[in-house]
Amino acid sequence: MLTEKSRHRALPKRGLQVPLKEIARRAGVSHGTPRDLLGTREALIDEVVTERAAGLLDGVARRAWARRDT
């Protein structure tokens, strides 16, 4: 399975130019799986960036709410 963690693992080392084959290797899936699931490397990158941004914004919102309550 191509998990969120496996998708995110390859980007810090190779950046946005990471090949789908490397992402698949790190995820432990066949080299065609990322393409089958997402279509293109760009679609994968869009998904990873969106997930990371959502996580960062969630953290900021939690800290803001925590400060508001004190």
Beta strands, then each sheet from edge to edge (+ up, - down):
end
